[in-house]
Amino acid sequence: MEKILAEEAVLEAEYRIFQKKLLLLELGTYQEIKVELDLLNQYFEMVNRLMPAGFSLKWENRFQSENELMIPPLLLFPMVQNAVANGYNSMSSHPIRIRLSGSPKVMLFEVSHRMNHYLDGQFKNTLMTDFQNRLEYLFPERHSLLLNSNSNTCRATLTIHF
Protein backbone atom coordinates (compact mmCIF):
# COMPACT_ATOMS: atom_id res chain seq x y z
CA MET A 1 0.00 0.00 0.00
CA GLU A 2 2.84 2.36 0.85
CA LYS A 3 4.44 1.82 -2.54
CA ILE A 4 1.14 2.37 -4.35
CA LEU A 5 0.53 5.67 -2.60
CA ALA A 6 4.14 6.81 -3.00
CA GLU A 7 4.51 5.85 -6.65
CA GLU A 8 1.12 7.13 -7.76
CA ALA A 9 1.37 4.66 -10.66
CA VAL A 10 -1.95 3.21 -9.65
CA LEU A 11 -4.76 5.59 -8.96
CA GLU A 12 -5.59 5.64 -5.29
CA ALA A 13 -9.30 5.24 -6.07
CA GLU A 14 -8.60 2.15 -8.17
CA TYR A 15 -6.55 0.64 -5.38
CA ARG A 16 -9.27 1.35 -2.83
CA ILE A 17 -11.88 -0.35 -5.03
CA PHE A 18 -9.62 -3.40 -5.32
CA GLN A 19 -9.07 -3.47 -1.55
CA LYS A 20 -12.81 -3.13 -0.94
CA LYS A 21 -13.45 -6.16 -3.14
CA LEU A 22 -10.88 -8.12 -1.16
CA LEU A 23 -12.30 -7.04 2.18
CA LEU A 24 -15.82 -8.07 1.16
CA LEU A 25 -14.71 -11.67 0.57
CA GLU A 26 -15.84 -14.13 3.22
CA LEU A 27 -13.13 -16.67 3.98
CA GLY A 28 -15.56 -19.33 5.22
CA THR A 29 -17.45 -19.45 1.93
CA TYR A 30 -16.79 -20.60 -1.61
CA GLN A 31 -17.15 -18.51 -4.76
CA GLU A 32 -17.05 -19.09 -8.50
CA ILE A 33 -13.50 -19.32 -9.79
CA LYS A 34 -14.35 -16.48 -12.17
CA VAL A 35 -14.41 -14.07 -9.19
CA GLU A 36 -10.87 -15.13 -8.26
CA LEU A 37 -9.63 -14.79 -11.85
CA ASP A 38 -11.11 -11.29 -12.13
CA LEU A 39 -9.33 -10.26 -8.92
CA LEU A 40 -6.07 -11.74 -10.18
CA ASN A 41 -6.36 -9.75 -13.41
CA GLN A 42 -6.85 -6.54 -11.43
CA TYR A 43 -3.83 -7.46 -9.30
CA PHE A 44 -1.72 -8.01 -12.45
CA GLU A 45 -2.73 -4.61 -13.81
CA MET A 46 -1.65 -2.85 -10.62
CA VAL A 47 1.62 -4.79 -10.33
CA ASN A 48 2.41 -4.04 -13.96
CA ARG A 49 2.17 -0.30 -13.29
CA LEU A 50 4.22 -0.53 -10.09
CA MET A 51 7.18 -2.52 -11.39
CA PRO A 52 9.89 -0.02 -12.38
CA ALA A 53 11.43 -2.29 -15.04
CA GLY A 54 8.11 -3.60 -16.30
CA PHE A 55 6.35 -6.85 -15.66
CA SER A 56 6.17 -9.79 -18.00
CA LEU A 57 3.40 -12.34 -17.67
CA LYS A 58 2.24 -15.26 -19.76
CA TRP A 59 -1.24 -16.31 -18.65
CA GLU A 60 -2.88 -19.44 -20.06
CA ASN A 61 -6.40 -20.33 -18.95
CA ARG A 62 -7.50 -23.71 -20.26
CA PHE A 63 -10.21 -24.07 -17.67
CA GLN A 64 -13.48 -24.71 -19.48
CA SER A 65 -16.08 -24.45 -16.73
CA GLU A 66 -15.35 -21.23 -14.85
CA ASN A 67 -18.94 -20.94 -13.65
CA GLU A 68 -19.12 -24.50 -12.34
CA LEU A 69 -16.14 -24.61 -9.98
CA MET A 70 -16.45 -23.07 -6.54
CA ILE A 71 -13.27 -22.31 -4.59
CA PRO A 72 -12.38 -20.54 -1.34
CA PRO A 73 -11.50 -16.85 -1.80
CA LEU A 74 -7.88 -15.92 -2.51
CA LEU A 75 -6.86 -19.53 -3.08
CA LEU A 76 -4.67 -18.80 -6.11
CA PHE A 77 -3.09 -15.56 -4.89
CA PRO A 78 -0.21 -16.89 -2.73
CA MET A 79 1.47 -18.76 -5.58
CA VAL A 80 1.23 -15.69 -7.82
CA GLN A 81 2.35 -13.28 -5.09
CA ASN A 82 5.37 -15.47 -4.38
CA ALA A 83 6.40 -15.36 -8.04
CA VAL A 84 5.89 -11.59 -8.26
CA ALA A 85 7.84 -10.92 -5.05
CA ASN A 86 10.68 -13.42 -5.49
CA GLY A 87 11.25 -13.84 -9.20
CA TYR A 88 12.87 -11.90 -11.98
CA ASN A 89 9.91 -11.05 -14.14
CA SER A 90 10.77 -7.93 -16.09
CA MET A 91 12.26 -9.67 -19.14
CA SER A 92 9.87 -10.76 -21.88
CA SER A 93 12.06 -13.83 -22.42
CA HIS A 94 11.48 -14.89 -18.78
CA PRO A 95 7.92 -14.01 -17.81
CA ILE A 96 5.97 -15.34 -14.91
CA ARG A 97 4.09 -18.22 -16.49
CA ILE A 98 0.68 -19.13 -15.14
CA ARG A 99 -1.46 -21.98 -16.37
CA LEU A 100 -4.88 -22.97 -15.13
CA SER A 101 -6.61 -26.12 -16.34
CA GLY A 102 -9.02 -28.73 -15.10
CA SER A 103 -12.67 -29.50 -14.71
CA PRO A 104 -15.31 -29.11 -11.99
CA LYS A 105 -13.75 -32.18 -10.30
CA VAL A 106 -10.04 -31.36 -10.48
CA MET A 107 -8.07 -28.13 -10.83
CA LEU A 108 -4.44 -27.76 -11.87
CA PHE A 109 -2.73 -24.42 -11.28
CA GLU A 110 0.93 -23.86 -12.20
CA VAL A 111 3.05 -20.79 -11.60
CA SER A 112 6.68 -20.57 -12.66
CA HIS A 113 9.19 -17.76 -12.62
CA ARG A 114 12.85 -17.02 -13.25
CA MET A 115 14.87 -17.79 -10.13
CA ASN A 116 16.31 -15.00 -8.05
CA HIS A 117 19.79 -16.31 -7.18
CA TYR A 118 20.14 -13.85 -4.32
CA LEU A 119 17.39 -15.56 -2.33
CA ASP A 120 18.02 -18.65 -0.28
CA GLY A 121 14.95 -20.80 -0.81
CA GLN A 122 12.41 -19.37 -3.23
CA PHE A 123 9.52 -20.96 -1.37
CA LYS A 124 10.77 -20.60 2.21
CA ASN A 125 8.68 -17.71 3.43
CA THR A 126 5.68 -17.06 5.63
CA LEU A 127 3.35 -16.60 2.65
CA MET A 128 4.04 -20.09 1.29
CA THR A 129 4.07 -21.75 4.72
CA ASP A 130 0.68 -20.25 5.55
CA PHE A 131 -0.59 -21.25 2.10
CA GLN A 132 0.47 -24.87 2.65
CA ASN A 133 -1.27 -24.90 6.03
CA ARG A 134 -4.42 -23.46 4.50
CA LEU A 135 -4.45 -26.11 1.78
CA GLU A 136 -4.05 -28.84 4.37
CA TYR A 137 -6.96 -27.40 6.35
CA LEU A 138 -9.27 -26.89 3.34
CA PHE A 139 -8.39 -29.95 1.26
CA PRO A 140 -6.86 -32.63 3.49
CA GLU A 141 -5.72 -35.56 1.35
CA ARG A 142 -7.36 -33.96 -1.71
CA HIS A 143 -4.54 -31.71 -2.85
CA SER A 144 -0.90 -31.75 -3.79
CA LEU A 145 1.46 -28.81 -3.91
CA LEU A 146 4.78 -29.42 -5.62
CA LEU A 147 7.46 -26.77 -5.22
CA ASN A 148 10.41 -27.29 -7.56
CA SER A 149 13.40 -25.21 -8.50
CA ASN A 150 16.49 -25.71 -10.58
CA SER A 151 19.28 -23.30 -11.40
CA ASN A 152 17.02 -21.10 -13.55
CA THR A 153 13.32 -21.70 -12.86
CA CYS A 154 11.02 -22.08 -9.87
CA ARG A 155 7.70 -23.83 -10.34
CA ALA A 156 4.76 -24.28 -8.01
CA THR A 157 2.12 -26.79 -9.11
CA LEU A 158 -1.15 -27.13 -7.24
CA THR A 159 -3.65 -29.92 -7.88
CA ILE A 160 -6.95 -30.03 -6.02
CA HIS A 161 -9.58 -32.76 -6.25
CA PHE A 162 -13.08 -31.51 -5.47
C-alpha positions, -999 to 999 in steps of 0.1 A, spaced: 0 0 0 28 24 9 44 18 -25 11 24 -43 5 57 -26 41 68 -30 45 58 -67 11 71 -78 14 47 -107 -20 32 -96 -48 56 -90 -56 56 -53 -93 52 -61 -86 21 -82 -65 6 -54 -93 14 -28 -119 -4 -50 -96 -34 -53 -91 -35 -16 -128 -31 -9 -135 -62 -31 -109 -81 -12 -123 -70 22 -158 -81 12 -147 -117 6 -158 -141 32 -131 -167 40 -156 -193 52 -175 -195 19 -168 -206 -16 -171 -185 -48 -170 -191 -85 -135 -193 -98 -144 -165 -122 -144 -141 -92 -109 -151 -83 -96 -148 -118 -111 -113 -121 -93 -103 -89 -61 -117 -102 -64 -98 -134 -68 -65 -114 -38 -75 -93 -17 -80 -125 -27 -46 -138 -17 -29 -106 16 -48 -103 24 -40 -140 22 -3 -133 42 -5 -101 72 -25 -114 99 0 -124 114 -23 -150 81 -36 -163 64 -68 -157 62 -98 -180 34 -123 -177 22 -153 -198 -12 -163 -186 -29 -194 -201 -64 -203 -190 -75 -237 -203 -102 -241 -177 -135 -247 -195 -161 -245 -167 -154 -212 -148 -189 -209 -137 -191 -245 -123 -161 -246 -100 -165 -231 -65 -133 -223 -46 -124 -205 -13 -115 -169 -18 -79 -159 -25 -69 -195 -31 -47 -188 -61 -31 -156 -49 -2 -169 -27 15 -188 -56 12 -157 -78 23 -133 -51 54 -155 -44 64 -154 -80 59 -116 -83 78 -109 -51 107 -134 -55 112 -138 -92 129 -119 -120 99 -111 -141 108 -79 -161 123 -97 -191 99 -108 -219 121 -138 -224 115 -149 -188 79 -140 -178 60 -153 -149 41 -182 -165 7 -191 -151 -15 -220 -164 -49 -230 -151 -66 -261 -163 -90 -287 -151 -127 -295 -147 -153 -291 -120 -137 -322 -103 -100 -314 -105 -81 -281 -108 -44 -278 -119 -27 -244 -113 9 -239 -122 30 -208 -116 67 -206 -127 92 -178 -126 129 -170 -132 149 -178 -101 163 -150 -80 198 -163 -72 201 -139 -43 174 -156 -23 180 -186 -3 150 -208 -8 124 -194 -32 95 -210 -14 108 -206 22 87 -177 34 57 -171 56 34 -166 27 40 -201 13 41 -217 47 7 -203 55 -6 -213 21 5 -249 26 -13 -249 60 -44 -235 45 -44 -261 18 -41 -288 44 -70 -274 63 -93 -269 33 -84 -300 13 -69 -326 35 -57 -356 13 -74 -340 -17 -45 -317 -29 -9 -318 -38 15 -288 -39 48 -294 -56 75 -268 -52 104 -273 -76 134 -252 -85 165 -257 -106 193 -233 -114 170 -211 -135 133 -217 -129 110 -221 -99 77 -238 -103 48 -243 -80 21 -268 -91 -12 -271 -72 -36 -299 -79 -69 -300 -60 -96 -328 -62 -131 -315 -55 
